[in-house]
Amino acid sequence: MREPIISIENVSVTYNAGSSASTLALSNINLEIYPEEYIIFFGPSGCGKSTLLYTMAGLEVPSQGSVVVNNTKLDALDSDAMVNFHRTTLGMVFQAFYLIPSISVLDNVLLPQMFQRAPTEERRALALKIMKRFDIENLAEHLPNELSGGQQQRVALCRSVINNPSILFADEPVGNLDSQASEKVMELLYELNTRDKKTIVLVTHDSRYLHYAHRVFYIKDGQVIREVTNSERQQLREEKMRPFIPHALTEFAKYYPHLEEGALKVKYLSHYLLGVAEERLQERLENFVRQRVDGKLTASEFEQRVDLAYREGGVGLYEQTAKRVASTLESVLAESSVLHLKLEKFPEQYELLAEQITELRGRLLNDYEGHLTEVQLQRLDAAIKARLEGSLDHRQFKEALDKSLHEGGVGLHYQTAQEFGKRIEVYLINYAASEVASSPEKSV
């Protein structure tokens, strides 16, 4: 099994602890980062993402919890050992370039080599080789203030990798750069990850760069509120069995990276209920869905709101459509509630799993006009079980339903497989577990 290169366990950071100005910057953070991963901490200014980065780098001491980097427990290091750790294991790139203005660009790049025992000419040759790769070799004898912001950041990048560290930390590295310089720096970081196999941990508040990462951790108020895996990059860690992960929701989150969890859930659910619609109708429906999920509207009140004319404050759906949307919403909320209640101790109680599979299959087939053979029913149950256990993601589940019987699938029509896949996925979301949980009296 591949071991993580960085492990964060129960880490909290409190500034000015014990005083009236006490501030909780990080709260009970747990995460693992694996060798050669490109990880992004994403969130608004002041959310704690830079504090988390500095804690992992040993520049910030956690108030509680442990940080292990490259098999080294940071709180066990004395000052000399920490200096050596920084010199050999980590490279750091900041938003401010932190170049020494009175010495040349070449000497700035050479600074981390100060305590290396290699001959001077060998060190200079190494620095110039790296600078050539980053297209700044011709600036070697210039002073930093003679360079553009993008060139200065490339100098900082050269300095960060000259000792060949296995991990590179980057704190808003393009925050002070124009778009063209930003793209150049981000491409170099991506190259260091893909070609040089360096583990990259980057902090940003700009969603344009999230596609570079293998995984994105969304930070809010000092907590990791969501982790999103980039399906476009091959994952480097061993996937753990994590039942009830609504993969479609995490992919949906990439389109709305700034939404908190509760808003994201109701947006996903509203998209499912209404499909493609005018944005103004979508937003109003989302508002009513949120109120229903929160328990602020009963089922009948929700139906009335979506049926009411738009100019009168409703969504303005036709009566039959309003009834269908309201009925579908109640079905989703009921099924999701039962699913998560009955399988709270998943996967130990398999008799409950079998019962829930039967119920889910019944929900899926309730409006199905076709006829399934016994073999098809058995394979549908097996696919549902695999989806609940997490051994099939949402795409693989739909593929299993769409495959022919001869190929080992369920043999459903493509459109039916897609619809069943969407319905299973929307059931997997625990709407009552969001930040604005629904009241038990009115939820279903």
PEFEN-V533091 format. One record per pair of residues at least 12 apart in sequence whose ideal C-beta (glycine too) atoms are under 10 Angstrom apart, sorted by the first residue. I is the first residue (numbers start at 1). J is the second residue. Records with the same first field share a line. If there is no record, write none. Layout:
# PEFEN-V533091
I: J, J
This chain:
# PEFEN-V533091
1: 237, 238
2: 34, 35, 36, 236, 237, 238
3: 32, 34, 35, 71, 237, 238
4: 31, 32, 33, 34, 35, 37, 68, 69, 70, 71, 199, 237
5: 32, 33, 34, 35, 36, 37, 68, 69, 70, 71, 89, 166, 167, 199, 201
6: 31, 32, 33, 34, 35, 37, 39, 56, 57, 67, 68, 69, 70, 167, 199, 201
7: 30, 31, 32, 33, 56, 66, 67, 68, 69, 71, 73
8: 26, 29, 30, 31, 32, 33, 52, 55, 56, 62, 65, 66, 67, 68, 69, 224
9: 28, 29, 30, 31, 32, 62, 64, 65, 66, 67, 68
10: 27, 28, 29, 30, 62, 64, 65, 66
11: 26, 27, 28, 29, 30, 31, 51, 52, 55, 56, 60, 62, 63, 64, 65, 66, 67
12: 24, 25, 26, 27, 28, 29, 55, 62, 63, 64, 65, 222, 223
13: 25, 26, 27, 29, 48, 51, 52, 54, 55, 60, 61, 62, 63, 64, 65, 222
14: 26, 27, 62, 63, 64, 222
15: 51, 60, 63
17: 63
23: 222
24: 48, 63, 221, 222, 223
25: 46, 47, 48, 50, 51, 52, 54, 55, 60, 62, 63, 221, 222
26: 47, 48, 49, 51, 52, 55, 60, 62, 63, 64, 65, 219, 221, 222, 223, 224
27: 48, 221, 222, 223, 224
28: 64, 65, 222, 223, 224
29: 48, 51, 52, 55, 56, 62, 65, 67, 217, 219, 222, 223, 224
30: 65, 224
31: 52, 56, 215, 217, 224, 227
32: 68, 237, 240
33: 56, 69, 167, 199, 200, 201, 214, 215, 217, 236, 237
34: 199, 214, 215, 235, 236, 237, 238
35: 70, 166, 167, 197, 198, 199, 236, 237
36: 166, 193, 194, 196, 197, 198, 199, 200, 214, 236, 237
37: 193, 198, 199, 200, 201, 213, 214, 215, 233, 235, 236, 237
38: 168, 189, 190, 192, 193, 194, 198, 199, 200, 201, 202, 212, 213, 214, 215, 216, 230, 233, 236
39: 53, 56, 193, 199, 200, 201, 202, 203, 213, 214, 215, 216, 217, 227
40: 170, 200, 201, 202, 203, 204, 206, 207, 209, 210, 211, 212, 213, 214, 215, 216, 217, 218, 228, 230
41: 53, 56, 171, 201, 202, 203, 204, 205, 213, 216, 217, 218, 219, 224
42: 202, 203, 204, 205, 206, 207, 209, 210, 213, 216, 217, 218, 219, 220, 226, 228, 257, 258
43: 203, 204, 205, 216, 217, 218, 219, 220, 221, 222, 223, 224, 225, 257, 258
44: 205, 219, 220, 221, 258
45: 172, 205
46: 205, 221, 222
47: 203, 205, 218, 219, 220, 221, 222, 223, 225
48: 219, 220, 221, 222, 223, 224
49: 171, 172, 202, 203, 204, 205, 217, 218, 219, 220, 222, 224
50: 94, 95, 171, 172, 203, 219
51: 203, 219, 222
52: 67, 201, 203, 217, 219, 222, 224
53: 92, 169, 170, 171, 172, 201, 202, 203
54: 92, 169, 171, 203
55: 67, 74
56: 68, 69, 74, 90, 167, 169, 201
57: 69, 74, 85, 86, 89, 90, 91, 92, 167, 169, 171, 201
58: 72, 74, 75, 77, 82, 83, 85, 86, 89, 90
59: 74, 82, 86, 90, 92, 169
61: 74, 75
62: 74, 75
69: 85, 89, 90, 166, 167, 199
70: 85, 88, 89, 90, 165, 166, 167, 199
72: 85, 89
83: 115
84: 115
86: 112, 163, 165
87: 112, 113, 114, 115, 116, 163, 165
88: 112, 163, 164, 165, 166
89: 163, 165, 166, 167
90: 160, 163, 165, 166, 167, 168, 169, 199, 201
91: 112, 156, 157, 159, 160, 161, 162, 163, 164, 165, 166, 167, 168, 169, 170, 192, 198, 200
92: 112, 156, 159, 160, 165, 167, 168, 169, 170, 171
93: 153, 156, 157, 159, 160, 161, 168, 169, 170, 171, 172, 173, 174, 185, 189, 200, 202
94: 153, 156, 160, 169, 170, 171, 172, 173, 175, 176, 203
95: 153, 156, 170, 171, 172, 173, 174, 175, 176, 177, 203, 204
96: 152, 153, 156, 171, 172, 175, 176
97: 144, 147, 149, 151, 152, 153, 154, 155, 156, 157, 159, 173, 176
98: 144, 152, 156, 159
99: 111, 143, 144, 145, 147, 152, 153, 155, 156, 159
100: 143, 144
101: 143, 144, 145, 146
102: 143, 144, 145
103: 143, 144
104: 139, 140, 141, 142, 143, 144, 146
105: 127, 131, 136, 137, 138, 139, 140, 141, 142, 143, 144, 146, 147, 151, 152, 154, 155, 158, 159
106: 124, 127, 128, 131, 136, 137, 139, 140, 141, 142, 155, 158
107: 124, 127, 140, 141, 143
108: 127, 140, 143, 144, 152, 155, 156, 158, 159
109: 123, 124, 126, 127, 128, 130, 131, 134, 136, 140, 154, 155, 156, 157, 158, 159, 160, 161, 162
110: 123, 124, 126, 127, 128, 158, 159, 162
111: 127, 159, 162
112: 127, 158, 159, 160, 161, 162, 163, 165
113: 126, 127, 159, 162, 163
115: 163
116: 162, 163
123: 162
124: 140
126: 162, 163, 164
127: 140, 158, 159, 162
128: 140, 158
129: 158, 162
130: 154, 157, 158, 159, 161, 162, 164
131: 154, 155, 157, 158, 159, 162
132: 158
133: 154, 157, 158, 161, 188, 191
134: 151, 153, 154, 155, 157, 158, 161, 184, 185, 188, 191
135: 151, 154, 184, 188
136: 150, 151, 152, 154, 155, 157, 158
137: 158
139: 151, 152, 154, 155
140: 155
142: 155
144: 156
148: 177, 178, 181
149: 174, 176, 177, 178, 181, 182, 185
150: 174, 176, 177, 178, 180, 181, 182, 183, 184, 185
151: 181, 184
152: 176, 177, 181
153: 170, 173, 174, 175, 176, 177, 181, 182, 184, 185, 188
154: 181, 184, 185, 188
156: 170, 173, 185
157: 170, 173, 185, 188, 189, 192
158: 188
160: 173, 192, 198
161: 188, 192, 196, 198
164: 196, 198
165: 198, 199
166: 196, 197, 198, 199
167: 198, 199, 200, 201
168: 189, 192, 193, 196, 198, 199, 200, 201, 202
169: 199, 200, 201, 202, 203
170: 185, 186, 189, 192, 200, 201, 202, 203, 204
171: 201, 202, 203, 204
172: 202, 203, 204, 205, 206
173: 185, 186, 188, 189, 202, 203, 204, 209
174: 186, 189, 202, 204, 206, 208, 209
175: 203, 204, 205, 206
179: 208
182: 206, 208, 209
183: 208, 209
186: 202, 204, 206, 208, 209, 212
187: 212
189: 202, 209, 212
190: 209, 211, 212, 213
193: 212, 213, 214, 233
194: 212, 233
197: 236
199: 236
200: 212, 213, 214
201: 213, 217
202: 216
203: 219
204: 216
205: 219, 257, 258
206: 257
207: 254, 255, 256, 257, 258
210: 228, 230, 254, 257
211: 230, 232, 233, 254
212: 230, 232, 233
213: 228, 229, 230, 232, 233
214: 229, 230, 232, 233, 234, 235, 236, 237
215: 227, 228, 229, 230, 233, 235, 236, 237
216: 228, 229, 230, 250, 253, 254, 257
218: 253, 257, 258, 259, 260, 261, 264
220: 258, 260, 261, 435
221: 260
225: 260, 261, 264, 435
226: 249, 250, 253, 257, 259, 260, 261, 264
227: 245, 250, 253
228: 247, 249, 250, 251, 252, 253, 254, 257
229: 245, 247, 250, 251, 254, 393
230: 250, 251, 254
231: 247, 250, 251, 254, 393, 395
239: 390, 391, 393
240: 390
241: 347, 389, 390, 391
242: 389, 390
243: 343, 346, 347, 353, 387, 388, 389, 390, 391, 428
244: 339, 340, 343, 346, 387, 388, 389, 390, 427, 428, 429, 430
245: 390, 393, 394, 428
246: 265, 268, 336, 394, 424, 425, 426, 427, 428, 429, 430
247: 387, 390, 392, 393, 394, 395, 396, 397, 425, 428
248: 268, 272, 393, 394, 395, 421, 422, 424, 425, 426, 428, 429
249: 261, 264, 265, 267, 268, 269, 394, 425, 426, 428, 429
250: 264, 394
251: 268, 393, 394, 395
252: 264, 265, 267, 268, 271, 425
253: 265, 267, 268
255: 267
256: 268
260: 434, 435, 436
261: 429, 433, 434, 435, 436
262: 290, 293, 294, 431, 433, 434, 435, 436, 437
263: 286, 290, 434, 435, 436
264: 429, 434
265: 289, 290, 293, 426, 429, 430, 431, 433, 434, 435, 436
266: 285, 286, 287, 288, 289, 290, 291, 292, 293, 294, 429, 431, 434, 436
267: 282, 283, 285, 286, 289, 290
268: 286, 289, 425, 426, 429
269: 285, 286, 289, 290, 292, 293, 328, 329, 332, 333, 336, 426, 429, 431
270: 282, 283, 284, 285, 286, 287, 288, 289, 290, 325, 329
271: 285, 286, 422, 426
272: 289, 325, 328, 329, 332, 422, 423, 425, 426, 429
273: 285, 286, 289, 306, 321, 324, 325, 326, 328, 329, 332, 426
274: 286, 289, 306, 315, 317, 321, 325, 328
277: 315, 317
278: 310
280: 310, 315, 316
281: 306, 310, 314, 315, 316, 317
282: 315
283: 315
284: 305, 306, 310, 313, 314, 315, 316
285: 302, 305, 306, 314, 315, 317, 325, 329
287: 305, 315
288: 301, 302, 303, 304, 305, 306, 308, 314, 315, 325, 326, 329
289: 302, 305, 306, 325, 329, 332, 333, 431
290: 431, 434, 436, 438
291: 305, 436, 438
292: 305, 306, 326, 329, 330, 333, 431, 438, 442, 443, 444
293: 329, 332, 333, 336, 431, 432, 434, 436, 437, 438, 442, 443
294: 431, 432, 434, 436, 437, 438, 439, 442, 443
295: 432, 436, 437, 438, 439, 440, 441, 442, 443, 444
296: 436, 438, 439, 442
297: 442
298: 441, 442
299: 326, 327, 329, 330, 333, 334, 442, 443, 444
300: 326
301: 326, 442
302: 322, 325, 326, 329, 330
303: 317, 319, 322, 323, 324, 325, 326, 327, 329, 330
304: 322, 326
305: 317, 322, 326
306: 319, 321, 322, 323, 324, 325, 326, 329
307: 319, 320, 321, 322, 323, 325, 326
308: 322
328: 423, 426
329: 444
330: 443, 444
331: 363, 366, 423, 426, 427, 444
332: 363, 423, 426, 427, 429, 431, 444
333: 427, 431, 432, 438, 443, 444
334: 363, 427, 443, 444
335: 356, 359, 360, 363, 364, 423, 424, 426, 427, 428, 444
336: 426, 427, 428, 429, 430, 431, 432, 433, 443, 444
337: 427, 430, 431, 432, 438, 440, 443, 444
338: 355, 356, 359, 360, 363, 427, 444
339: 356, 359, 360, 363, 388, 424, 427, 428, 429, 430
340: 356, 427, 428, 429, 430, 431, 432, 433
341: 356, 430, 432
342: 355, 356, 359
343: 355, 356, 388
346: 388, 389, 390
347: 388, 389, 390
350: 385
353: 384, 385, 388, 389
354: 381, 385
356: 384, 385, 388
357: 380, 381, 382, 383, 384, 385, 387, 388
358: 377, 381, 384
359: 384
360: 380, 381, 384, 385, 387, 388, 420, 423, 424, 427
361: 377, 380, 381, 383, 384, 420
363: 420, 423, 424, 427
364: 380, 384, 401, 412, 416, 419, 420, 421, 423, 424, 427
365: 377, 380, 420
367: 419
368: 412, 416, 419, 420
369: 416
370: 412, 413, 416
372: 410, 411, 412
373: 405, 410, 411
375: 405, 410, 411
376: 401, 405, 409, 410, 411, 412
377: 410
378: 410
379: 400, 401, 403, 405, 408, 409, 410, 411, 412
380: 400, 401, 409, 410, 411, 412, 420
381: 410
382: 400, 408, 410
383: 396, 397, 398, 399, 400, 401, 403, 409, 410, 412, 417, 420, 421, 424
384: 397, 400, 401, 420, 424
386: 400
387: 400, 401, 421, 424, 425, 427, 428
388: 424, 427, 428
393: 425
394: 421, 422, 424, 425, 428
395: 421
396: 421
397: 417, 420, 421, 424, 425
398: 412, 414, 416, 417, 418, 419, 420, 421, 422, 424, 425
399: 417, 421
400: 412, 417, 421
401: 413, 414, 416, 417, 418, 419, 420, 421, 424
402: 414, 415, 416, 417, 418, 420, 421
403: 417
431: 443, 444
432: 444
